[in-house]
Amino acid sequence: DQQVKQNSPSLSVQEGRISILNCDYTNSMFDYFLWYKKYPAEGPTFLISISSIKDKNEDGRFTVFLNKSAKHLSLHIVPSQPGDSAVYFCAASLYYNQGGKLIFGQGTELSVKP
Amino acid sequence: DVKVTQSSRYLVKRTGEKVFLECVQDMDHENMFWYRQDPGLGLRLIYFSYDVKMKEKGDIPEGYSVSREKKERFSLILESASTNQTSMYLCASSQTGHGYTFGSGTRLTVV
């Protein structure tokens, strides 16, 4: 049972435009959500997070939106740059439970074309 | 700079071999995790540990075991490697309430 789903395996965007990556979850008890970015042959690196008490969190070019009623979150990258090309994983957790164990989605491979 | 270090970047092992993947963190984190990454499947949790000598099964523990004798070290053991265990293995650590720090990964090929 996939509790966190990223239904788009890949996304291609022109440089300078907006990239929108989507993620759905099924467990309404999740209370903390994160996005990780992964380059080939490297480990994932933390990008941005959001608590379930918020509906938006912004950090520079990156904004995460959370819609709890729809159990949906999205990552917006504006403007997109070629260096943003990577695989993006969303993850969810029960914040202080289970050591903050994270459940990951399948990943979306973003390609930003010059 | 804080680090999670995985002992090998690339490994090639034969079917039936016992394989040890080592992970060390220098952040005094309580929690450590082993995931494997496969195309289309994302990151799947194999085992995790909240404390020394403690371990919990993740979503896909079959064929694996772990050892955590010291707080900073978490080892993943493939008891008898099989070709379906060819994958990218990722170790991570965390302090409860915070996100993970990942290692660079070990690309294991079982032939």
Backbone of each chain as ProteinMPNN parsed JSONL, in Angstrom:
{"seq_chain_A": "DQQVKQNSPSLSVQEGRISILNCDYTNSMFDYFLWYKKYPAEGPTFLISISSIKDKNEDGRFTVFLNKSAKHLSLHIVPSQPGDSAVYFCAASLYYNQGGKLIFGQGTELSVKP", "coords_chain_A": {"N_chain_A": [[0.846, -1.185, 0.0], [0.804, 2.008, -1.099], [1.534, 4.768, 0.586], [2.36, 7.314, 0.069], [2.321, 9.073, -2.854], [3.697, 9.814, -5.999], [2.616, 10.647, -8.922], [3.562, 11.36, -11.377], [6.141, 10.303, -13.257], [8.063, 11.743, -14.603], [9.032, 15.057, -15.636], [9.216, 17.745, -17.837], [10.574, 20.928, -18.367], [10.865, 24.274, -19.543], [13.714, 26.368, -19.212], [13.522, 29.035, -16.883], [10.785, 28.986, -16.7], [7.918, 27.915, -14.692], [8.158, 25.108, -12.536], [6.142, 22.48, -11.478], [5.681, 20.136, -9.11], [3.987, 17.303, -8.021], [2.322, 15.62, -5.283], [0.643, 13.072, -3.563], [-1.03, 11.852, -0.646], [-2.152, 9.281, 1.623], [-2.576, 8.837, 4.322], [-4.103, 10.416, 6.854], [-2.99, 11.081, 9.244], [-0.415, 11.9, 8.949], [1.863, 14.501, 9.662], [3.914, 16.068, 8.923], [5.804, 17.172, 6.238], [8.106, 16.716, 3.568], [10.423, 17.705, 1.036], [12.844, 16.211, -1.029], [15.822, 16.345, -2.945], [17.539, 14.705, -5.538], [20.536, 13.973, -7.084], [22.062, 11.972, -9.679], [23.982, 9.191, -8.525], [24.392, 10.305, -6.047], [23.454, 10.919, -2.603], [20.085, 11.714, -1.478], [19.221, 15.15, -0.88], [18.034, 17.457, 1.517], [15.391, 19.693, 0.789], [13.049, 21.397, 1.236], [10.489, 21.878, 3.706], [7.27, 21.301, 5.303], [4.962, 21.892, 7.873], [1.944, 20.343, 9.06], [0.285, 22.246, 10.099], [0.472, 24.419, 8.584], [-0.185, 25.959, 5.369], [1.448, 26.748, 3.398], [4.854, 27.135, 2.521], [7.793, 28.932, 2.007], [10.906, 29.242, 0.352], [13.178, 31.017, -1.009], [13.47, 30.311, -4.383], [11.805, 28.182, -4.154], [8.691, 26.822, -3.254], [6.424, 25.242, -1.145], [3.226, 23.853, -1.144], [0.446, 22.917, 0.787], [-2.444, 21.016, 0.839], [-4.615, 19.978, 2.936], [-7.188, 18.917, 3.044], [-7.483, 17.748, 0.588], [-5.438, 15.996, 0.728], [-2.943, 16.51, -0.467], [0.135, 17.686, -1.735], [2.322, 20.126, -3.172], [5.22, 21.122, -4.994], [6.639, 24.076, -6.0], [8.772, 25.519, -8.315], [10.304, 28.406, -9.092], [12.113, 30.898, -10.79], [12.633, 28.106, -12.991], [15.753, 26.376, -13.287], [18.527, 25.053, -15.203], [20.23, 23.61, -13.472], [18.461, 22.622, -11.656], [17.614, 20.238, -12.542], [16.932, 17.014, -11.701], [16.06, 14.197, -9.59], [13.122, 14.375, -7.72], [11.894, 13.784, -4.545], [9.01, 13.425, -2.611], [8.136, 13.304, 0.866], [6.655, 11.977, 3.831], [5.77, 12.175, 7.302], [5.087, 11.057, 10.674], [5.456, 13.308, 12.943], [6.837, 13.355, 15.571], [6.781, 10.753, 16.115], [7.88, 7.38, 15.971], [10.576, 7.868, 15.572], [10.607, 9.823, 13.703], [10.257, 8.602, 11.273], [10.358, 8.443, 7.783], [8.149, 8.296, 5.015], [8.441, 7.714, 1.678], [7.665, 9.002, -1.601], [7.504, 7.836, -5.057], [9.147, 9.344, -6.6], [9.902, 12.038, -8.885], [11.284, 12.765, -11.93], [12.82, 15.624, -12.854], [13.441, 17.612, -15.635], [15.098, 20.352, -16.775], [15.211, 22.391, -19.426], [17.549, 24.253, -21.313]], "CA_chain_A": [[0.0, 0.0, 0.0], [1.652, 3.178, -1.256], [0.917, 5.843, 1.35], [2.772, 8.579, -0.53], [2.373, 8.786, -4.29], [4.02, 10.818, -6.985], [2.057, 9.959, -10.089], [4.271, 11.738, -12.597], [7.533, 9.853, -13.165], [8.977, 12.705, -15.194], [8.501, 16.378, -15.989], [10.171, 18.535, -18.606], [10.196, 22.329, -18.283], [11.822, 25.2, -20.141], [14.405, 27.263, -18.28], [12.832, 30.292, -16.611], [9.363, 28.763, -16.438], [7.6, 27.303, -13.406], [8.045, 23.654, -12.408], [5.203, 22.089, -10.423], [5.762, 18.712, -8.824], [2.839, 16.96, -7.189], [2.452, 14.481, -4.376], [-0.588, 12.757, -2.834], [-0.833, 10.919, 0.456], [-3.418, 8.662, 2.033], [-2.7, 8.776, 5.77], [-4.431, 11.751, 7.375], [-2.225, 11.317, 10.465], [0.861, 12.535, 8.634], [1.818, 15.887, 10.107], [5.123, 16.782, 8.512], [6.066, 16.793, 4.855], [9.393, 17.214, 3.126], [10.876, 17.43, -0.331], [14.26, 15.951, -1.192], [16.321, 16.418, -4.319], [18.598, 13.706, -5.685], [21.302, 13.855, -8.32], [22.579, 10.613, -9.878], [25.178, 8.769, -7.779], [24.505, 11.03, -4.784], [22.318, 10.744, -1.722], [19.116, 12.812, -1.492], [19.479, 16.277, 0.008], [16.82, 18.139, 1.964], [15.09, 20.909, 0.032], [12.09, 22.247, 1.93], [9.506, 21.101, 4.456], [6.091, 22.024, 5.767], [4.177, 21.268, 8.92], [0.53, 20.264, 8.688], [-0.467, 23.403, 10.599], [0.613, 25.477, 7.594], [-0.575, 25.572, 4.013], [2.453, 27.234, 2.449], [6.17, 27.484, 3.043], [8.559, 29.457, 0.891], [12.344, 29.397, 0.577], [13.784, 31.421, -2.267], [12.714, 29.915, -5.58], [11.034, 26.972, -3.854], [7.51, 26.974, -2.412], [5.624, 24.023, -0.99], [1.827, 24.088, -0.798], [-0.201, 21.747, 1.373], [-3.903, 21.015, 0.867], [-4.898, 18.833, 3.806], [-8.481, 18.31, 2.718], [-7.271, 16.911, -0.592], [-4.253, 15.162, 0.988], [-2.11, 16.802, -1.636], [1.109, 18.767, -1.64], [3.018, 20.41, -4.417], [6.442, 21.912, -4.937], [6.769, 25.007, -7.107], [10.112, 26.061, -8.501], [10.185, 29.555, -9.985], [12.12, 30.284, -12.113], [13.399, 26.861, -13.076], [17.105, 26.511, -13.832], [19.051, 23.74, -15.608], [20.775, 22.927, -12.295], [17.375, 21.993, -10.891], [17.361, 18.911, -13.124], [17.231, 16.004, -10.679], [14.869, 13.477, -9.14], [12.557, 14.982, -6.522], [11.076, 12.875, -3.741], [8.293, 13.941, -1.458], [8.144, 12.379, 1.987], [5.735, 12.343, 4.904], [6.067, 11.49, 8.556], [4.425, 11.394, 11.93], [6.59, 14.15, 13.32], [7.626, 12.926, 16.71], [6.604, 9.323, 16.332], [8.691, 6.434, 15.211], [11.86, 8.443, 15.2], [10.48, 10.649, 12.509], [10.396, 7.751, 10.087], [9.804, 9.072, 6.58], [7.608, 7.484, 3.94], [8.773, 8.429, 0.458], [7.015, 8.711, -2.863], [8.313, 7.141, -6.057], [10.052, 10.29, -7.229], [9.633, 12.654, -10.192], [12.52, 13.251, -12.545], [12.636, 16.931, -13.484], [14.44, 18.023, -16.619], [14.934, 21.762, -17.133], [15.943, 22.551, -20.687], [17.989, 25.649, -21.551]], "C_chain_A": [[0.89, 1.246, 0.0], [0.989, 4.352, -0.557], [1.249, 7.218, 0.798], [3.002, 8.312, -2.016], [2.764, 10.019, -5.09], [3.677, 10.199, -8.335], [2.736, 10.324, -11.395], [5.721, 11.298, -12.484], [8.523, 10.888, -13.689], [8.243, 13.979, -15.559], [9.594, 17.134, -16.73], [9.678, 19.975, -18.687], [11.282, 23.173, -18.952], [12.442, 26.073, -19.051], [13.647, 28.577, -18.128], [11.355, 30.134, -16.312], [9.17, 28.122, -15.069], [7.594, 25.782, -13.523], [7.097, 23.368, -11.248], [5.257, 20.58, -10.279], [4.7, 18.369, -7.784], [3.046, 15.685, -6.394], [1.114, 14.298, -3.651], [-0.282, 11.769, -1.716], [-2.177, 10.413, 0.938], [-3.64, 8.71, 3.543], [-2.917, 10.176, 6.342], [-3.69, 12.063, 8.678], [-0.853, 11.928, 10.194], [0.798, 14.006, 9.028], [3.064, 16.676, 9.736], [5.511, 16.25, 7.146], [7.357, 17.452, 4.385], [9.583, 16.916, 1.643], [12.389, 17.261, -0.318], [14.587, 15.972, -2.676], [17.484, 15.442, -4.435], [19.214, 13.776, -7.068], [21.784, 12.419, -8.452], [23.85, 10.378, -9.074], [25.427, 9.606, -6.527], [23.315, 10.686, -3.907], [21.355, 11.909, -1.83], [19.527, 13.918, -0.521], [18.161, 16.991, 0.296], [16.628, 19.444, 1.197], [14.2, 21.856, 0.838], [11.087, 21.36, 2.645], [8.314, 21.976, 4.84], [5.396, 21.204, 6.843], [2.708, 21.284, 8.513], [-0.291, 21.431, 9.226], [-0.368, 24.59, 9.636], [0.06, 25.013, 6.255], [0.427, 26.032, 2.957], [3.761, 27.486, 3.189], [7.066, 27.83, 1.859], [10.025, 29.586, 1.286], [12.988, 29.711, -0.769], [12.922, 31.052, -3.455], [11.754, 28.766, -5.33], [9.882, 27.282, -2.892], [6.786, 25.647, -2.348], [4.235, 24.437, -0.518], [1.233, 22.793, -0.272], [-1.707, 21.963, 1.399], [-4.339, 19.777, 1.64], [-6.205, 18.152, 3.452], [-8.356, 17.383, 1.521], [-6.14, 15.917, -0.392], [-3.269, 15.284, -0.172], [-1.093, 17.886, -1.289], [1.825, 18.925, -2.971], [4.239, 21.263, -4.131], [6.51, 22.763, -6.19], [8.193, 25.541, -7.148], [10.0, 27.176, -9.548], [11.357, 30.525, -9.757], [12.962, 29.015, -12.117], [14.742, 27.113, -13.752], [17.613, 25.132, -14.237], [19.638, 22.942, -14.445], [19.733, 22.295, -11.408], [17.055, 20.602, -11.424], [17.859, 17.832, -12.169], [15.964, 15.187, -10.455], [14.415, 14.089, -7.817], [11.639, 13.973, -5.831], [10.302, 13.682, -2.711], [8.262, 12.875, -0.382], [7.203, 12.899, 3.059], [6.099, 11.578, 6.163], [5.046, 11.854, 9.624], [5.517, 12.018, 12.777], [7.442, 13.603, 14.45], [7.466, 11.44, 16.997], [7.584, 8.522, 15.503], [10.0, 7.049, 14.733], [11.807, 9.326, 13.985], [10.659, 9.852, 11.235], [9.678, 8.381, 8.902], [9.309, 8.013, 5.6], [7.771, 8.294, 2.656], [7.852, 8.045, -0.688], [7.998, 8.094, -3.845], [9.33, 8.045, -6.735], [9.542, 10.793, -8.568], [10.941, 13.188, -10.724], [12.23, 14.535, -13.313], [13.79, 17.205, -14.431], [14.141, 19.459, -17.017], [15.831, 22.034, -18.336], [16.294, 24.013, -20.917], [17.246, 26.282, -22.724]], "O_chain_A": [[1.623, 1.507, 0.954], [-0.01, 4.879, -1.046], [0.513, 8.178, 1.027], [3.78, 7.434, -2.387], [2.235, 11.112, -4.887], [4.39, 9.321, -8.821], [2.512, 9.671, -12.415], [6.469, 11.867, -11.689], [9.681, 10.913, -13.273], [7.029, 13.996, -15.762], [10.748, 17.159, -16.303], [8.522, 20.227, -19.028], [12.463, 22.825, -18.926], [11.774, 26.463, -18.094], [13.188, 29.159, -19.11], [10.732, 31.029, -15.741], [10.139, 27.824, -14.371], [7.082, 25.233, -14.499], [7.232, 23.943, -10.169], [4.921, 19.84, -11.204], [4.544, 19.074, -6.787], [3.821, 14.804, -6.766], [0.525, 15.271, -3.18], [0.626, 10.946, -1.837], [-3.212, 11.034, 0.694], [-4.782, 8.632, 3.997], [-2.016, 11.014, 6.313], [-3.755, 13.191, 9.166], [-0.201, 12.42, 11.115], [-0.196, 14.682, 8.764], [3.248, 17.81, 10.178], [5.544, 15.04, 6.919], [7.663, 18.588, 4.748], [8.98, 15.999, 1.087], [13.118, 18.036, 0.301], [13.756, 15.663, -3.53], [18.32, 15.359, -3.536], [18.528, 13.657, -8.083], [21.906, 11.715, -7.449], [24.694, 11.268, -8.958], [26.54, 9.62, -6.0], [22.287, 10.218, -4.398], [21.76, 12.998, -2.235], [20.11, 13.65, 0.529], [17.296, 17.11, -0.571], [17.576, 20.2, 0.984], [14.58, 23.0, 1.088], [10.858, 20.221, 2.239], [8.344, 23.201, 4.72], [5.261, 19.986, 6.732], [2.28, 22.127, 7.725], [-1.451, 21.591, 8.845], [-1.017, 25.619, 9.825], [-0.139, 23.819, 6.036], [0.271, 25.74, 1.771], [3.777, 27.977, 4.317], [7.096, 27.124, 0.851], [10.347, 29.987, 2.405], [13.299, 28.818, -1.557], [11.757, 31.445, -3.522], [10.968, 28.413, -6.209], [10.074, 27.918, -1.856], [6.56, 25.001, -3.372], [4.089, 25.261, 0.386], [1.48, 21.714, -0.811], [-2.19, 22.97, 1.918], [-4.424, 18.679, 1.089], [-6.313, 16.929, 3.551], [-9.036, 16.36, 1.443], [-5.903, 15.074, -1.258], [-2.834, 14.294, -0.761], [-1.422, 18.875, -0.634], [1.918, 17.996, -3.774], [4.284, 22.02, -3.161], [6.447, 22.248, -7.306], [8.741, 25.962, -6.13], [9.658, 26.94, -10.707], [11.574, 30.941, -8.618], [13.897, 28.879, -11.328], [14.859, 27.94, -14.657], [17.173, 24.131, -13.671], [19.548, 21.714, -14.438], [20.062, 21.521, -10.509], [16.291, 19.866, -10.8], [19.05, 17.748, -11.869], [14.925, 15.455, -11.059], [15.22, 14.295, -6.909], [10.741, 13.396, -6.444], [10.872, 14.526, -2.019], [8.351, 11.683, -0.675], [6.982, 14.104, 3.181], [6.658, 10.483, 6.106], [4.271, 12.802, 9.497], [6.402, 11.321, 13.271], [8.647, 13.412, 14.286], [7.961, 10.937, 18.005], [8.046, 8.968, 14.453], [10.465, 6.776, 13.627], [12.815, 9.556, 13.317], [11.156, 10.368, 10.234], [8.526, 8.801, 9.014], [9.951, 6.986, 5.384], [7.295, 9.425, 2.563], [7.33, 6.932, -0.748], [9.162, 7.859, -3.521], [10.268, 7.565, -7.371], [8.846, 10.081, -9.293], [11.625, 13.966, -10.059], [11.49, 14.531, -14.296], [14.958, 17.051, -14.077], [13.064, 19.755, -17.534], [17.054, 21.918, -18.258], [15.459, 24.9, -20.742], [17.492, 27.441, -23.057]]}, "seq_chain_B": "DVKVTQSSRYLVKRTGEKVFLECVQDMDHENMFWYRQDPGLGLRLIYFSYDVKMKEKGDIPEGYSVSREKKERFSLILESASTNQTSMYLCASSQTGHGYTFGSGTRLTVV", "coords_chain_B": {"N_chain_B": [[31.456, 20.076, 8.799], [28.514, 18.22, 8.83], [28.107, 14.659, 8.583], [27.129, 11.687, 6.847], [28.494, 8.695, 6.257], [29.016, 6.276, 3.857], [30.531, 3.198, 3.397], [31.315, 2.137, 0.92], [31.149, 3.114, -2.508], [30.585, 1.722, -4.826], [29.828, -1.671, -5.361], [30.443, -5.029, -6.291], [29.105, -8.153, -6.108], [28.893, -11.733, -5.71], [26.22, -14.032, -6.328], [24.779, -15.494, -3.489], [26.77, -14.773, -1.73], [27.693, -13.358, 1.455], [27.001, -10.123, 2.38], [28.175, -7.028, 3.548], [27.126, -3.828, 4.313], [28.263, -0.745, 5.292], [27.636, 2.007, 7.481], [28.277, 5.175, 8.774], [27.738, 7.808, 11.055], [28.397, 11.177, 12.08], [27.044, 12.857, 13.788], [25.894, 12.373, 16.19], [23.328, 11.363, 16.128], [20.172, 9.948, 17.027], [18.623, 8.211, 15.49], [18.761, 5.879, 12.828], [18.715, 4.741, 9.435], [18.058, 2.41, 6.791], [17.581, 2.429, 3.362], [16.458, 1.295, 0.152], [16.815, 2.228, -3.248], [14.98, 2.053, -6.148], [14.226, 2.213, -9.623], [11.151, 3.759, -10.376], [10.034, 2.85, -8.056], [10.797, 4.352, -5.949], [12.085, 5.316, -2.721], [12.504, 2.772, -0.521], [11.93, 1.541, 2.713], [14.108, -0.46, 4.548], [15.236, -1.333, 7.076], [15.27, 0.146, 10.35], [16.601, 2.038, 13.135], [16.278, 3.09, 16.457], [17.972, 3.396, 18.517], [21.016, 2.345, 20.126], [21.641, -1.074, 19.644], [18.992, -1.485, 19.125], [16.454, -2.345, 16.789], [14.219, -2.087, 14.036], [11.895, -3.506, 11.802], [11.433, -2.443, 8.475], [9.621, -1.727, 5.517], [10.427, -3.624, 3.664], [12.009, -5.969, 4.726], [12.863, -8.553, 4.169], [15.377, -10.914, 3.583], [17.38, -9.358, 4.521], [19.412, -8.177, 7.26], [20.319, -6.272, 10.208], [22.731, -4.406, 12.13], [23.473, -2.672, 15.068], [25.74, -1.772, 17.0], [27.13, 0.331, 18.03], [26.403, 3.795, 18.6], [26.984, 5.458, 16.445], [27.202, 3.87, 14.215], [25.708, 1.873, 11.728], [24.92, -1.083, 10.349], [24.122, -2.826, 7.391], [23.157, -6.029, 6.417], [23.341, -8.448, 3.967], [22.271, -11.546, 3.914], [22.486, -13.729, 2.165], [23.314, -12.977, -0.807], [21.255, -12.026, -3.539], [20.242, -11.75, -7.005], [18.067, -10.05, -7.223], [18.532, -8.221, -5.308], [20.161, -6.345, -6.284], [20.759, -2.976, -6.384], [20.466, 0.544, -5.465], [21.68, 1.486, -2.404], [20.805, 3.334, 0.4], [21.805, 5.071, 3.231], [20.663, 6.753, 6.134], [20.503, 9.275, 8.699], [18.965, 10.692, 11.634], [17.801, 13.18, 13.947], [15.194, 12.909, 16.237], [12.241, 14.446, 15.141], [13.318, 15.97, 13.222], [14.456, 16.291, 9.824], [16.033, 13.913, 7.558], [19.567, 13.182, 7.185], [21.314, 12.092, 4.486], [23.567, 9.512, 3.351], [25.942, 9.092, 0.632], [25.288, 6.895, -0.811], [25.363, 3.44, -1.858], [26.041, 1.641, -4.645], [25.041, -1.425, -5.384], [25.767, -4.348, -7.103], [24.68, -7.53, -7.856], [25.869, -10.474, -9.085]], "CA_chain_B": [[30.253, 19.72, 8.067], [28.004, 16.941, 9.324], [28.245, 13.666, 7.535], [26.801, 10.271, 6.901], [29.465, 8.096, 5.356], [28.828, 4.879, 3.491], [31.906, 2.746, 3.204], [31.62, 1.858, -0.485], [30.257, 3.724, -3.495], [30.201, 0.678, -5.768], [30.182, -3.028, -4.956], [29.963, -6.129, -7.119], [29.179, -9.381, -5.318], [28.337, -12.913, -6.36], [25.035, -14.643, -5.733], [25.057, -16.36, -2.358], [27.742, -14.172, -0.809], [27.224, -12.517, 2.559], [27.443, -8.77, 2.053], [28.052, -6.054, 4.623], [27.158, -2.417, 3.947], [28.526, -0.018, 6.53], [27.227, 3.406, 7.508], [28.729, 5.858, 9.987], [27.351, 9.222, 11.132], [29.178, 11.893, 13.085], [26.174, 13.904, 14.31], [25.301, 11.895, 17.435], [21.891, 11.175, 15.904], [19.563, 8.769, 17.646], [17.934, 7.344, 14.545], [19.437, 5.55, 11.583], [17.791, 4.083, 8.503], [18.531, 1.882, 5.521], [16.616, 2.396, 2.273], [16.953, 1.001, -1.184], [16.162, 3.015, -4.281], [14.83, 1.359, -7.421], [13.446, 3.033, -10.562], [9.705, 3.586, -10.331], [9.588, 2.412, -6.723], [11.2, 5.338, -4.953], [12.918, 4.862, -1.618], [11.754, 1.838, 0.333], [12.617, 1.36, 3.982], [14.469, -1.845, 4.831], [15.316, -1.427, 8.534], [15.69, 1.361, 11.034], [17.042, 1.844, 14.52], [16.108, 4.282, 17.28], [18.982, 3.474, 19.567], [21.987, 1.263, 20.065], [21.135, -2.436, 19.806], [17.574, -1.587, 18.787], [16.188, -2.372, 15.357], [12.83, -2.283, 13.66], [11.72, -3.824, 10.388], [10.742, -1.488, 7.625], [8.622, -2.273, 4.603], [10.955, -4.742, 2.855], [13.159, -6.499, 5.451], [13.194, -9.94, 3.823], [16.693, -11.106, 2.974], [18.317, -8.418, 5.126], [19.458, -7.981, 8.698], [21.087, -5.074, 10.554], [23.454, -4.422, 13.404], [23.85, -1.355, 15.588], [26.471, -1.993, 18.252], [27.522, 1.655, 18.5], [25.427, 4.793, 18.174], [27.326, 6.098, 15.183], [27.386, 2.901, 13.131], [24.536, 1.044, 11.421], [25.34, -1.967, 9.268], [23.116, -3.629, 6.688], [23.746, -7.317, 6.052], [22.612, -9.316, 3.059], [22.696, -12.85, 4.411], [22.859, -14.519, 0.991], [22.941, -12.015, -1.843], [20.562, -12.509, -4.734], [20.265, -10.748, -8.073], [17.023, -9.047, -7.006], [19.018, -7.231, -4.347], [20.903, -5.317, -7.016], [20.039, -1.738, -6.126], [21.175, 1.615, -4.773], [21.357, 1.443, -0.979], [21.006, 4.637, 1.013], [21.749, 5.147, 4.681], [20.323, 8.086, 6.622], [20.366, 9.416, 10.14], [18.164, 11.857, 12.018], [17.392, 13.42, 15.324], [13.732, 12.879, 16.214], [11.639, 15.744, 14.915], [14.033, 16.645, 12.147], [14.605, 15.495, 8.605], [17.181, 13.023, 7.443], [20.771, 13.418, 6.416], [21.632, 10.866, 3.758], [24.866, 9.244, 2.787], [26.028, 9.202, -0.831], [24.727, 5.701, -1.425], [26.19, 2.331, -2.348], [25.447, 0.931, -5.776], [25.388, -2.844, -5.272], [25.402, -5.239, -8.203], [24.843, -8.945, -7.521], [25.956, -11.209, -10.365]], "C_chain_B": [[29.795, 18.318, 8.491], [27.953, 15.922, 8.194], [27.632, 12.332, 7.896], [27.668, 9.618, 5.842], [29.145, 6.629, 5.125], [30.152, 4.364, 2.946], [32.27, 2.518, 1.738], [30.657, 2.587, -1.399], [29.718, 2.682, -4.469], [30.693, -0.668, -5.236], [29.636, -4.006, -5.989], [30.186, -7.416, -6.322], [28.533, -10.53, -6.1], [27.114, -13.422, -5.606], [25.456, -15.594, -4.621], [26.058, -15.816, -1.365], [27.027, -13.448, 0.321], [27.846, -11.141, 2.368], [27.183, -7.843, 3.233], [28.134, -4.65, 4.029], [27.244, -1.618, 5.236], [28.129, 1.452, 6.385], [27.645, 4.006, 8.844], [28.28, 7.31, 9.926], [28.09, 9.891, 12.288], [28.369, 12.977, 13.786], [25.524, 13.521, 15.632], [23.784, 11.723, 17.314], [21.403, 9.887, 16.538], [19.165, 7.732, 16.593], [18.768, 7.112, 13.303], [18.561, 4.633, 10.755], [18.574, 3.507, 7.325], [17.365, 1.823, 4.54], [17.29, 1.789, 1.044], [16.136, 1.787, -2.187], [16.166, 2.232, -5.575], [13.944, 2.2, -8.325], [11.958, 2.711, -10.478], [9.154, 3.184, -8.984], [9.977, 3.387, -5.629], [12.142, 4.757, -3.921], [12.06, 3.981, -0.701], [12.584, 1.496, 1.566], [12.856, -0.121, 4.264], [14.446, -2.098, 6.344], [15.625, -0.052, 9.093], [15.979, 1.066, 12.499], [16.897, 3.156, 15.276], [17.226, 4.459, 18.288], [19.928, 2.298, 19.397], [21.309, -0.057, 20.408], [19.628, -2.555, 19.558], [17.412, -1.569, 17.28], [14.715, -2.64, 15.138], [12.77, -2.598, 12.174], [11.0, -2.682, 9.69], [9.749, -2.207, 6.732], [9.105, -3.512, 3.843], [12.164, -5.377, 3.539], [13.643, -7.878, 4.998], [14.538, -10.017, 3.111], [17.772, -10.217, 3.554], [18.311, -8.571, 6.648], [20.323, -6.757, 8.965], [21.767, -5.283, 11.894], [23.757, -2.99, 13.794], [24.446, -1.549, 16.98], [26.945, -0.681, 18.875], [26.58, 2.681, 17.899], [25.732, 5.318, 16.774], [27.335, 5.152, 13.991], [26.164, 2.009, 12.971], [24.871, 0.224, 10.183], [24.146, -2.722, 8.697], [23.792, -4.894, 6.176], [22.803, -8.052, 5.105], [23.11, -10.725, 3.334], [23.183, -13.763, 3.28], [22.397, -13.737, -0.226], [22.263, -12.701, -3.028], [20.489, -11.385, -5.753], [19.177, -9.691, -7.875], [17.366, -8.059, -5.895], [19.99, -6.238, -4.981], [20.128, -4.014, -6.928], [21.006, -0.667, -5.633], [20.72, 1.583, -3.321], [21.747, 2.77, -0.337], [20.833, 4.541, 2.516], [21.408, 6.584, 5.065], [20.312, 8.089, 8.139], [19.538, 10.656, 10.438], [18.092, 11.971, 13.526], [15.878, 13.515, 15.28], [13.17, 14.284, 16.087], [12.315, 16.534, 13.809], [14.157, 15.712, 10.953], [15.887, 14.689, 8.608], [18.394, 13.722, 6.838], [21.157, 12.086, 5.789], [23.119, 10.747, 3.476], [24.809, 9.296, 1.269], [25.517, 7.966, -1.55], [25.787, 4.679, -1.817], [25.437, 1.647, -3.479], [25.939, -0.506, -5.74], [24.882, -3.594, -6.493], [25.689, -6.664, -7.771], [24.792, -9.751, -8.815], [25.908, -12.724, -10.134]], "O_chain_B": [[30.577, 17.368, 8.508], [27.782, 16.264, 7.024], [27.612, 11.907, 9.051], [27.581, 9.958, 4.661], [29.02, 5.846, 6.067], [30.805, 5.021, 2.136], [33.428, 2.692, 1.36], [29.466, 2.671, -1.099], [28.561, 2.739, -4.886], [31.81, -0.79, -4.733], [28.525, -3.844, -6.495], [31.307, -7.726, -5.917], [27.74, -10.316, -7.017], [27.002, -13.255, -4.392], [26.373, -16.398, -4.79], [26.183, -16.348, -0.261], [25.899, -12.983, 0.162], [29.06, -11.009, 2.214], [26.111, -7.87, 3.839], [29.091, -4.321, 3.329], [26.43, -1.776, 6.146], [28.268, 2.051, 5.319], [27.401, 3.429, 9.904], [28.415, 7.97, 8.896], [28.37, 9.277, 13.317], [28.945, 13.922, 14.324], [24.688, 14.265, 16.146], [23.051, 11.916, 18.284], [22.11, 8.881, 16.582], [19.349, 6.531, 16.788], [19.404, 8.031, 12.788], [17.77, 3.854, 11.286], [19.607, 4.041, 6.921], [16.312, 1.254, 4.831], [18.515, 1.776, 0.921], [14.935, 1.992, -2.013], [17.217, 1.798, -6.048], [13.006, 2.838, -7.847], [11.556, 1.547, -10.506], [7.939, 3.175, -8.785], [9.523, 3.254, -4.493], [12.9, 3.829, -4.202], [11.029, 4.411, -0.184], [13.775, 1.202, 1.473], [11.93, -0.931, 4.224], [13.724, -2.971, 6.825], [16.173, 0.806, 8.4], [15.651, 0.001, 13.023], [17.333, 4.206, 14.804], [17.406, 5.541, 18.847], [19.669, 1.377, 18.622], [20.509, -0.141, 21.339], [19.054, -3.624, 19.765], [18.139, -0.868, 16.575], [14.054, -3.316, 15.927], [13.513, -2.02, 11.38], [10.094, -2.053, 10.238], [9.115, -3.178, 7.145], [8.301, -4.347, 3.428], [13.26, -5.33, 2.981], [14.718, -8.319, 5.403], [14.797, -9.279, 2.16], [18.933, -10.291, 3.151], [17.334, -9.032, 7.238], [20.987, -6.256, 8.058], [21.437, -6.183, 12.667], [24.23, -2.193, 12.983], [23.746, -1.497, 17.992], [27.137, -0.59, 20.087], [26.023, 2.469, 16.821], [24.812, 5.59, 16.003], [27.465, 5.606, 12.854], [25.649, 1.458, 13.944], [25.079, 0.773, 9.101], [23.277, -3.191, 9.431], [24.866, -4.838, 5.576], [21.625, -8.249, 5.404], [24.253, -11.055, 3.016], [24.173, -14.479, 3.432], [21.237, -13.822, -0.629], [22.646, -13.793, -3.45], [20.652, -10.213, -5.413], [19.343, -8.552, -8.312], [16.577, -7.167, -5.583], [20.567, -5.396, -4.294], [18.973, -3.948, -7.346], [22.19, -0.924, -5.414], [19.524, 1.646, -3.036], [22.863, 3.261, -0.508], [19.844, 4.001, 3.01], [21.824, 7.524, 4.389], [20.137, 7.053, 8.779], [19.421, 11.555, 9.605], [18.29, 11.007, 14.266], [15.329, 14.14, 14.373], [13.56, 15.195, 16.817], [11.909, 17.655, 13.505], [13.983, 14.499, 11.07], [16.704, 14.772, 9.525], [18.277, 14.698, 6.097], [21.306, 11.08, 6.482], [23.833, 11.745, 3.376], [23.746, 9.52, 0.69], [25.332, 7.986, -2.767], [26.944, 5.016, -2.07], [24.332, 1.139, -3.287], [27.105, -0.78, -6.027], [23.714, -3.486, -6.866], [26.808, -6.981, -7.367], [23.801, -9.716, -9.546], [25.969, -13.496, -11.091]]}, "name": "protein", "num_of_chains": 2, "seq": "DQQVKQNSPSLSVQEGRISILNCDYTNSMFDYFLWYKKYPAEGPTFLISISSIKDKNEDGRFTVFLNKSAKHLSLHIVPSQPGDSAVYFCAASLYYNQGGKLIFGQGTELSVKPDVKVTQSSRYLVKRTGEKVFLECVQDMDHENMFWYRQDPGLGLRLIYFSYDVKMKEKGDIPEGYSVSREKKERFSLILESASTNQTSMYLCASSQTGHGYTFGSGTRLTVV"}
